[in-house]
C-alpha cells in the first residue's frame, strides 16, 4: 500500500502561519479593547489612563509576531503587564496558548498561576473598582484556563499525530524490508533449485561424454546410445530449469520431486554408468511433502558429489525412518582425497544441503574414513 507523503509543503505552511499570526494579533487587540470598554480601565480612580492601557494592549498584541520563535520568553515578558493593564489580557491569553502548545506544561502552568495573581494585583491598584475582586479573579481564571487547556490539547494532538506518522513510516520501511527479504529468500531458493538441477544433469552429461572420450573407438550403436543419453539429460535439465524458473510467473508452481521420485533419480544415475546401491526403508505412506522434497534434493546432491569428486562412479544410498523417529539419509561413495575436497569449486553443494537441513530443523554430517566419503543427514519427522 502506498502511504501518503509525509513531507509538508513549506510554502503553504509559511503562508498559513502568517495568516494565523495576523488573526491572532487582531483577536488579541480586539479582546483587549473590549476589556477596556467593559472593565476597570475607564472607571474613576483607574491606575493608568485608558489611552495608556490601550497602548500597552496594542504593543502586546504586536509583540505576538515572535510568539512562534520565542513562545515562553514572550509569555513571561507579557504576564507582568497584566498587573497594570487590562487591555494586554488578550495578548497574554494568546501568548499562554502558544506556550502551552510548544513548551513544557509545568513551566506554562506556573505562568498561568502568575497571570491569575496579577489579576488580583490589578484589582488592588484601582482606586474605585466597579466589580468585586472575585469577579475579576473568575474572569482571569476562565480566560487563562481556556488558553492553557486548549494549548495542552493541541500539544497532545500534535504529539499523537507525530507518533502515528513515525509509526506509519516505520511500518512502511518494515514492509519494504520484508518484501526485500522475501525476494532474497525466493532468489536463494531458485539458486539452490537451479544448482541442484543443473549440477545433477550436467554431471550425467559429463559422465557420458567422458566415457566416449576414454573409449576412443565405439560402435555406431554405442555412440547412438550415448548420444541419446546426453540429449535426454540435456532436455531434462532444460525442462527442470523451466519448471524452477516458471514458478516466478503467473502459472502455478509445478509439483517438485519428492521421496516417491527417488527410484527415478537412482535409475537415471545408473543409466549414466554409476553403480548405485539403494535401500529405502521408509513406510509406504511416506513423510510430509516438504520433508520428502528435502530428502530428494539431499540424495540428488550426494550422487552429484559422488560423480564429481568420488574416486569411482559408485555410491550407496540409505533412506530410513518413520513418523516420530525422524528421517535418516546416508550417501556413501569411494573417495581418496581430504575431507575438504568435496567443498572445492563453488561450494554450493554441501552448503545447500546444510541450509536445507537447517531450515528443516535437522542435522547434517559429512566425514571421510577408510577411503569413503560419508554424508549423513537427519531430519525431524513429527508423529
LINJO-V461691 format. One record per residue. RES is the residue in one small letter. PHI is phi in degrees with one decimal (none if undefined). PSI is psi in whole degrees, -180 to 180 (none if undefined). OMEGA is omega as a letter, one per 20 degrees, with the letter a starting at -180 (none if undefined). Layout:
# LINJO-V461691
RES,PHI,PSI,OMEGA  RES,PHI,PSI,OMEGA
This chain:
# LINJO-V461691
x,none,132,r  x,-84.0,117,a  x,-83.6,152,r  x,-66.5,153,a  x,-65.7,138,a  x,-97.2,5,a  x,-88.1,119,a  x,-74.2,159,r  x,-85.1,105,a  x,-64.2,-39,a  x,-66.5,-43,r  x,-65.9,-36,r  x,-66.1,-42,r  x,-63.5,-43,r  x,-63.5,-42,r  x,-64.8,-40,r  x,-63.7,-40,r  x,-64.7,-40,r  x,-64.4,-46,r  x,-64.5,-39,r  x,-61.8,-42,r  x,-64.3,-42,r  x,-62.7,-40,a  x,-62.9,-41,r  x,-64.9,-44,a  x,-64.7,-44,a  x,-65.5,-41,a  x,-63.1,-45,a  x,-70.6,-36,r  x,-63.8,-42,r  x,-64.5,-43,r  x,-62.4,-41,r  x,-64.1,-39,r  x,-64.3,-40,r  x,-67.2,-32,r  x,-64.0,-38,a  x,-71.3,-43,a  x,-101.3,-8,a  x,-96.7,-145,a  x,-94.7,-6,a  x,-64.5,-32,a  x,-100.5,5,r  x,-76.2,154,r  x,-60.7,138,r  x,82.8,17,r  x,-64.0,148,a  x,-65.0,-38,r  x,-126.0,149,r  x,-58.6,147,a  x,-63.3,-27,r  x,-64.5,-42,r  x,-67.3,-41,r  x,-59.2,-44,a  x,-66.3,-36,r  x,-64.5,-42,r  x,-61.5,-40,r  x,-63.3,-39,r  x,-65.9,-45,r  x,-63.2,-40,r  x,-63.5,-39,r  x,-66.2,-42,r  x,-65.3,-30,r  x,-66.8,-13,a  x,-68.2,-8,r  x,-63.3,-22,a  x,-102.9,13,a  x,-66.3,-29,r  x,-77.1,-36,a  x,-79.3,-38,a  x,-134.3,66,a  x,-64.9,-46,a  x,-72.2,-40,r  x,-62.9,-44,a  x,-63.7,-45,r  x,-62.6,-41,r  x,-62.9,-37,a  x,-74.0,-33,a  x,-84.2,-32,a  x,-56.2,-44,a  x,-59.1,-30,r  x,-68.0,-15,r  x,-67.0,-14,r  x,-79.9,-15,a  x,-124.6,-13,a  x,-133.3,134,r  x,-91.1,-23,a  x,-71.9,-23,a  x,-81.5,-2,a  x,-59.5,-38,r  x,-64.1,-45,r  x,-63.5,-38,r  x,-64.4,-42,r  x,-61.8,-44,r  x,-65.3,-41,r  x,-64.1,-41,r  x,-65.3,-39,r  x,-60.9,-47,r  x,-63.4,-42,r  x,-64.4,-38,r  x,-65.4,-31,r  x,-73.3,-35,a  x,-111.9,-13,a  x,-117.9,176,r  x,-67.5,134,a  x,-58.0,-39,a  x,-61.1,-46,a  x,-65.1,-39,a  x,-69.6,-36,r  x,-61.8,-38,r  x,-62.2,-42,r  x,-62.3,-38,r  x,-62.9,-41,r  x,-63.8,-43,r  x,-62.1,-39,r  x,-63.6,-39,r  x,-66.5,-40,r  x,-64.4,-39,r  x,-64.9,-25,r  x,-65.0,-40,r  x,-66.4,-39,r  x,-61.7,-42,r  x,-59.8,-40,a  x,-61.9,-45,a  x,-73.7,-18,r  x,-81.1,-14,r  x,-80.5,142,a  x,-72.8,-43,a  x,-141.6,75,a  x,-65.7,136,a  x,-76.6,-18,a  x,-118.7,157,r  x,-70.1,161,a  x,-63.3,-36,a  x,-68.6,-28,r  x,-69.3,-46,r  x,-60.4,-42,a  x,-65.8,-39,a  x,-65.3,-43,r  x,-63.3,-44,a  x,-64.1,-40,r  x,-64.9,-42,a  x,-63.8,-48,a  x,-65.0,-45,a  x,-65.1,-45,r  x,-62.3,-39,r  x,-64.6,-44,a  x,-63.2,-46,a  x,-69.0,-43,a  x,-61.1,-46,r  x,-66.4,-38,r  x,-64.8,-43,r  x,-65.0,-37,r  x,-62.7,-45,r  x,-62.0,-41,r  x,-60.9,-46,r  x,-63.6,-40,r  x,-63.8,-42,r  x,-65.6,-40,r  x,-63.3,-41,r  x,-64.7,-43,r  x,-62.6,-44,r  x,-61.3,-42,r  x,-61.9,-42,r  x,-66.8,-38,r  x,-64.8,-44,r  x,-63.4,-39,r  x,-65.9,-41,r  x,-62.3,-43,r  x,-64.3,-40,r  x,-65.8,-42,r  x,-64.2,-38,r  x,-64.4,-43,r  x,-64.5,-40,r  x,-65.9,-37,r  x,-64.5,-42,r  x,-63.3,-39,r  x,-64.2,-42,r  x,-63.7,-40,r  x,-64.5,-44,r  x,-61.5,-43,r  x,-64.6,-39,r  x,-64.8,-40,r  x,-63.8,-43,r  x,-64.3,-40,r  x,-62.9,-43,r  x,-66.6,-40,r  x,-63.9,-40,r  x,-64.1,-40,r  x,-62.7,-44,r  x,-64.1,-40,r  x,-61.3,-43,r  x,-65.4,-44,a  x,-62.9,-43,r  x,-63.2,-41,r  x,-63.4,-44,a  x,-61.3,-45,a  x,-67.7,-53,a  x,-66.0,-46,a  x,-61.3,-42,a  x,-65.7,-51,a  x,-68.1,-41,a  x,-67.5,-33,r  x,-65.5,-35,r  x,-65.2,-45,r  x,-61.4,-43,r  x,-62.8,-38,a  x,-65.2,-45,r  x,-64.6,-45,a  x,-64.4,-39,r  x,-64.9,-37,r  x,-64.5,-41,r  x,-63.3,-40,a  x,-67.5,-40,a  x,-70.7,-41,a  x,-72.2,-22,r  x,73.3,-94,r  x,-88.2,127,r  x,-130.9,155,r  x,-75.5,157,r  x,-56.6,-35,r  x,-66.4,-43,r  x,-65.1,-40,r  x,-62.6,-40,r  x,-65.2,-42,a  x,-65.1,-45,a  x,-65.2,-41,a  x,-64.8,-40,r  x,-64.1,-39,r  x,-65.1,-41,r  x,-64.8,-44,a  x,-63.4,-42,r  x,-63.1,-44,r  x,-63.8,-41,r  x,-65.2,-41,r  x,-64.2,-44,r  x,-65.7,-36,r  x,-62.4,-43,r  x,-65.8,-41,a  x,-64.1,-44,r  x,-67.3,-35,r  x,-65.1,-42,r  x,-62.9,-38,r  x,-64.6,-40,a  x,-68.5,-49,a  x,-71.2,-31,a  x,-64.8,-17,r  x,-64.6,-17,a  x,-84.5,-13,a  x,-87.2,-175,a  x,-74.5,-13,r  x,-70.1,150,r  x,-65.7,148,a  x,-67.4,128,r  x,-67.6,158,r  x,-63.5,135,r  x,-89.1,152,a  x,-64.8,149,r  x,-135.6,-159,a  x,-63.5,-31,r  x,-66.7,-20,r  x,-93.8,6,a  x,-63.9,-37,r  x,-61.0,-42,r  x,-63.2,-38,r  x,-63.6,-44,r  x,-66.1,-42,r  x,-62.9,-40,r  x,-64.4,-37,r  x,-66.6,-39,r  x,-67.3,-40,r  x,-63.4,-27,r  x,-80.4,-2,r  x,107.8,2,r  x,-83.7,151,r  x,-100.7,109,a  x,-117.5,120,r  x,-97.6,106,a  x,-115.7,131,r  x,-131.7,127,a  x,-118.8,110,a  x,-105.5,23,a  x,-86.9,140,r  x,-56.6,161,a  x,-61.8,-36,a  x,-69.1,-23,r  x,73.7,171,r  x,-80.9,177,r  x,-58.6,160,a  x,-59.0,-46,a  x,-63.1,-41,r  x,-67.0,-41,r  x,-64.3,-37,r  x,-65.0,-43,r  x,-61.5,-42,r  x,-63.0,-42,r  x,-59.6,-47,a  x,-66.5,-34,r  x,-66.1,-46,r  x,-65.3,-41,r  x,-58.7,-46,r  x,-68.0,-37,r  x,-62.3,-43,r  x,-66.4,-37,r  x,-63.3,-44,r  x,-64.0,-36,r  x,-62.8,-40,r  x,-71.7,-39,a  x,-78.6,-41,a  x,-115.9,-12,a  x,-72.8,159,r  x,-84.1,-5,r  x,-158.5,151,a  x,-77.4,69,a  x,-148.4,154,r  x,-161.5,153,r  x,-116.9,129,a  x,-120.5,126,r  x,-125.8,127,r  x,-126.6,122,a  x,-149.0,158,r  x,146.1,174,r  x,-157.6,166,a  x,-60.6,134,a  x,89.2,-14,a  x,-121.3,-4,r  x,91.6,169,r  x,-116.5,125,a  x,-113.2,131,a  x,-124.8,130,a  x,-132.4,129,r  x,-126.6,121,a  x,-124.2,133,r  x,-143.3,154,r  x,-60.8,141,a  x,-157.2,132,a  x,-116.2,6,a  x,-96.0,-150,r  x,-103.0,165,a  x,-59.6,-25,a  x,-84.2,-13,a  x,-58.5,-41,a  x,-63.3,-16,a  x,-90.8,1,r  x,-70.8,169,a  x,86.6,-141,a  x,-80.7,-14,r  x,73.9,12,a  x,-80.5,-23,a  x,-62.1,-68,a  x,-67.2,-33,r  x,-62.7,-43,r  x,-63.1,-39,r  x,-64.0,-46,r  x,-59.0,-40,a  x,-67.9,-43,r  x,-61.7,-48,a  x,-65.7,-39,r  x,-63.0,-42,r  x,-65.4,-30,r  x,-83.0,-3,r  x,81.5,20,a  x,-104.3,-161,a  x,-140.2,144,a  x,-133.0,143,r  x,-139.0,145,r  x,-143.9,132,a  x,-142.0,165,r  x,-118.4,137,a  x,-158.5,128,r  x,55.2,45,r  x,73.2,20,r  x,-130.2,144,r  x,-101.8,128,a  x,-120.0,120,r  x,-111.5,122,a  x,-127.1,131,r  x,-131.8,138,r  x,-122.8,125,a  x,-117.9,139,r  x,-69.0,137,r  x,-127.5,97,a  x,-59.7,150,a  x,-72.5,none,none
